[in-house]
Amino acid sequence: MRHLVVGICVLALIMASGCSTQQKPADVEKELLALENQWNDAYVNADVAVLERIEAENIVQIDSDGNDFSKAEDIAEVKAGIYKVKSWTREEMTVRPYGDTAVVNGITRVQGTYKGKDFDNRSRGTNSWIKKDGRWQCVAGQSTRITEAPDAAKAEVNAFLDKLVRANETGDMALISETFSGDPEIVIFGTDVAERWVGYGPFAEAMDRMFKSFSDTKIVTRDRVIQVAATGNVAWFSEIWDQSGKAQGQRYAMKGLRLTGVAEKQGEKWVVTQWHGSIPVAGQAVKY
């Protein structure tokens, strides 16, 4: 992804042309660490002037999806507010000087928004610097996303689904709003033929009406299956609910309610981005 790229990088060494007085390695390390910090702060502050100064005209940056982007494209996204950084934290950083070239690599955590969506990512990468005309500039960068361990991500999704069950048992609309994406394009299917909602707003209105008519709700879950994508921030899930309680004062019981969905980790929390509920009927709709 675009936002994982800048901050730390690795590159083949490039030998600077011409002769210059070389700095001591300790001085190079101090100067480049300062420049890396300035570069990171420039994204937080949307300081285009600093980006112009630090990035070489022919810089090539490659993000964790294998996409490359130029200096002009980078600055244009910052100017337009497409890429907004709220915080940039360095966890480790190493500088390796080679005369008038140097490689900086390490780990950073970046939080912000890209194209309107929250992100919170850790990446490991490297930047290659070259000193020309007495000034250091970054000429290339590459970043690799550090994905969460599958077991840890699966545990998070499991706890998230428990919270989703609790929201439905208690009729807690605040908790529903925390567990479902506010995306206007989210698609949600209920058990009734008319229950197809596009966008969180219509779904929330229907849920609020339903909760006001329900009481004594109990949900027992079983056969839960969770699959987490390699990126660690998208999961697919399915489970079966046995739900009972009262609706408009009348006792009801739904056995074997089938639920499937997609969850995405946005920032620090997981949210449902697609949901489908159905009640199975005996026999086949079409014999085969």
C-alpha positions in Angstrom: 0.0 0.0 0.0 1.0 3.6 -0.7 1.3 4.7 2.9 3.7 2.0 3.9 6.6 3.1 1.7 8.4 6.1 3.0 10.4 6.3 6.2 12.9 3.5 5.8 14.4 1.9 2.8 17.1 -0.3 1.1 18.7 0.0 -2.2 21.7 -1.0 -4.3 24.6 1.2 -3.7 25.1 4.1 -6.1 28.5 5.7 -6.4 28.5 9.4 -6.5 30.3 11.0 -9.4 33.0 13.5 -8.8 35.3 14.1 -5.8 34.3 15.5 -2.4 35.5 15.5 1.1 34.0 12.6 2.8 32.4 12.9 6.2 33.3 10.7 9.2 30.8 7.8 9.5 29.6 9.1 12.8 28.8 12.5 11.3 27.0 10.8 8.3 24.9 8.8 10.7 23.9 11.8 12.7 23.0 13.9 9.7 21.0 11.2 8.0 19.0 10.3 11.1 18.1 14.0 11.4 17.1 14.1 7.7 14.9 10.9 8.2 13.2 12.6 11.1 12.6 15.8 9.1 11.2 13.7 6.3 8.8 11.9 8.6 7.7 15.1 10.2 7.1 16.6 6.8 4.4 14.0 6.2 2.8 14.7 9.5 2.8 18.4 8.9 2.1 18.2 5.1 5.3 20.3 4.6 5.8 20.0 0.9 8.9 22.2 1.0 10.8 19.6 3.1 9.7 16.8 0.7 11.0 18.8 -2.2 14.3 19.3 -0.5 14.9 15.7 0.7 13.6 13.7 -2.2 15.8 13.5 -5.3 14.1 14.5 -8.6 14.4 10.9 -9.9 13.6 9.1 -6.7 11.8 5.9 -7.0 9.8 4.5 -4.1 8.2 1.0 -4.1 5.4 0.2 -1.7 4.6 -3.1 -0.1 2.3 -4.1 -3.0 5.0 -3.7 -5.5 3.7 -0.3 -6.9 6.2 2.4 -7.6 5.6 6.1 -7.4 7.6 9.2 -8.3 8.4 12.4 -6.4 5.7 14.3 -8.2 3.1 11.7 -7.4 4.1 11.6 -3.7 3.9 15.4 -3.3 0.7 15.6 -5.2 -1.0 13.2 -2.8 0.2 15.1 0.2 -0.9 18.4 -1.2 -4.4 17.0 -2.1 -4.8 15.5 1.4 -5.1 12.0 -0.1 -2.2 10.8 2.1 -2.5 12.2 5.7 -0.2 11.1 8.5 -1.2 11.5 12.1 1.9 10.0 13.7 5.1 8.5 12.6 7.1 6.5 15.1 10.6 5.0 14.6 11.1 1.7 16.5 14.7 1.2 15.2 17.0 2.7 12.7 20.5 1.9 11.3 22.7 4.0 9.0 25.5 2.4 6.9 27.7 4.9 5.2 29.7 4.1 2.1 31.5 7.3 1.2 29.1 9.6 -0.5 26.3 7.0 -0.5 24.5 5.4 2.5 21.8 2.9 3.3 19.3 3.5 6.1 17.1 0.7 7.2 14.8 0.0 10.2 11.2 -0.3 11.4 8.5 2.4 11.6 4.9 2.5 12.6 2.7 5.0 10.7 -0.9 6.0 11.5 -3.1 8.2 9.4 -5.6 8.1 6.5 -5.1 7.2 2.8 -7.9 8.0 0.3 -10.2 8.5 3.3 -9.5 5.2 5.0 -7.7 4.9 8.4 -4.5 2.9 8.5 -2.1 1.8 11.3 0.9 0.0 9.9 4.3 -1.3 10.9 6.8 -1.7 8.1 10.4 -2.7 7.6 12.3 -1.0 4.9 15.4 0.8 3.6 16.3 4.1 2.0 19.2 4.8 -0.2 20.9 8.2 0.1 23.5 9.9 -2.1 25.5 13.0 -1.4 25.7 15.3 -4.4 26.9 19.0 -4.5 27.4 18.8 -0.7 23.8 17.8 0.0 22.2 14.4 1.0 19.1 13.3 -0.9 17.2 10.1 -0.9 17.2 8.4 -4.4 15.2 5.2 -3.7 13.1 3.5 -1.1 11.3 0.2 -0.6 9.1 -1.0 2.2 7.7 -4.3 3.4 4.6 -4.6 5.6 5.1 -6.4 8.9 2.0 -8.5 9.1 0.5 -9.6 12.4 1.0 -13.2 13.3 -2.0 -15.2 12.0 -2.8 -16.7 15.4 -2.8 -13.2 17.0 -5.1 -11.8 14.3 -7.4 -14.7 14.5 -7.7 -14.2 18.3 -8.5 -10.6 17.7 -11.3 -11.5 15.2 -12.7 -14.1 17.6 -12.9 -11.5 20.4 -14.5 -9.1 17.9 -17.2 -11.6 16.9 -17.9 -12.2 20.6 -18.5 -8.4 20.9 -20.8 -8.5 17.9 -22.9 -11.3 19.6 -23.0 -9.2 22.8 -24.2 -6.1 20.8 -27.1 -8.2 19.4 -28.0 -9.8 22.7 -28.1 -6.5 24.5 -29.6 -4.4 21.7 -26.7 -1.9 22.1 -26.7 0.4 19.1 -23.5 2.1 20.2 -21.8 -1.3 20.1 -23.4 -2.0 16.7 -21.9 1.2 15.4 -18.5 0.2 16.7 -18.6 -3.3 15.0 -20.0 -2.3 11.6 -18.2 -0.2 9.0 -19.8 3.2 8.3 -18.9 2.8 4.6 -21.9 3.9 2.5 -21.3 0.9 0.2 -21.4 -1.8 2.9 -23.9 -4.6 1.9 -25.8 -6.4 4.6 -28.3 -9.2 4.0 -30.8 -10.2 6.7 -33.0 -13.3 6.9 -36.1 -11.7 5.4 -36.5 -11.3 1.6 -36.8 -7.5 2.0 -33.7 -7.3 4.3 -31.0 -6.1 2.0 -29.3 -2.9 3.1 -26.7 -0.8 1.3 -24.9 1.6 3.6 -24.7 1.6 7.3 -27.5 4.2 7.8 -30.5 2.2 6.6 -29.2 -0.9 8.4 -28.8 1.0 11.6 -32.4 2.3 11.4 -33.7 -1.3 10.9 -31.6 -2.6 13.8 -32.8 0.1 16.1 -36.5 -0.7 15.3 -35.8 -4.4 15.8 -34.0 -3.9 19.2 -36.9 -1.8 20.5 -39.3 -4.7 19.8 -36.9 -7.4 21.2 -36.4 -8.4 24.8 -34.7 -11.3 26.8 -32.5 -12.1 23.8 -30.1 -15.0 24.2 -27.6 -16.1 21.5 -25.6 -19.3 21.5 -22.9 -19.6 18.8 -21.4 -22.7 17.3 -19.3 -23.9 14.4 -17.3 -20.6 14.2 -14.8 -20.5 11.4 -12.3 -17.7 10.9 -9.8 -17.2 8.1 -7.3 -14.3 8.1 -5.7 -13.0 4.9 -1.9 -13.0 4.6 -2.0 -9.2 5.1 -3.4 -9.7 8.6 -6.0 -7.0 8.3 -8.9 -8.8 6.5 -10.8 -11.8 7.7 -13.6 -14.1 6.5 -15.9 -15.7 9.1 -18.9 -17.9 9.4 -20.8 -19.3 12.4 -24.2 -20.6 13.4 -26.5 -18.8 15.9 -29.3 -20.3 18.0 -31.2 -17.2 19.0 -34.2 -16.9 21.3 -36.1 -14.3 23.2 -39.3 -12.1 22.9 -40.4 -10.0 19.9 -43.3 -7.7 20.6 -43.9 -9.7 23.8 -44.2 -13.0 22.0 -41.7 -15.8 22.6 -39.6 -16.8 19.6 -36.7 -19.2 18.8 -34.5 -19.3 15.7 -32.3 -22.4 15.5 -29.4 -22.7 13.1 -29.2 -19.1 11.9 -26.3 -19.1 9.4 -24.1 -16.0 9.4 -21.1 -15.2 7.1 -19.2 -12.0 6.7 -16.0 -10.1 6.0 -14.2 -8.1 8.6 -11.5 -5.5 8.1 -9.1 -4.0 10.6 -9.3 -0.2 10.2 -6.9 1.6 12.4 -6.9 -0.1 15.8 -10.3 -1.9 15.5 -12.0 -4.6 13.4 -15.3 -3.8 11.7 -17.8 -5.8 9.6 -17.6 -4.8 5.9 -20.0 -7.4 4.6 -22.6 -9.5 6.4 -25.1 -12.2 5.3 -27.7 -13.9 7.5 -30.0 -16.8 6.5 -32.3 -19.4 8.0 -32.0 -22.8 6.2 -35.2 -24.6 5.1 -35.6 -28.3 4.7 -35.3 -29.8 1.3 -33.7 -28.4 -1.9 -35.1 -25.3 -3.7 -34.3 -27.2 -6.9 -33.8 -30.9 -7.0 -30.5 -32.0 -8.3 
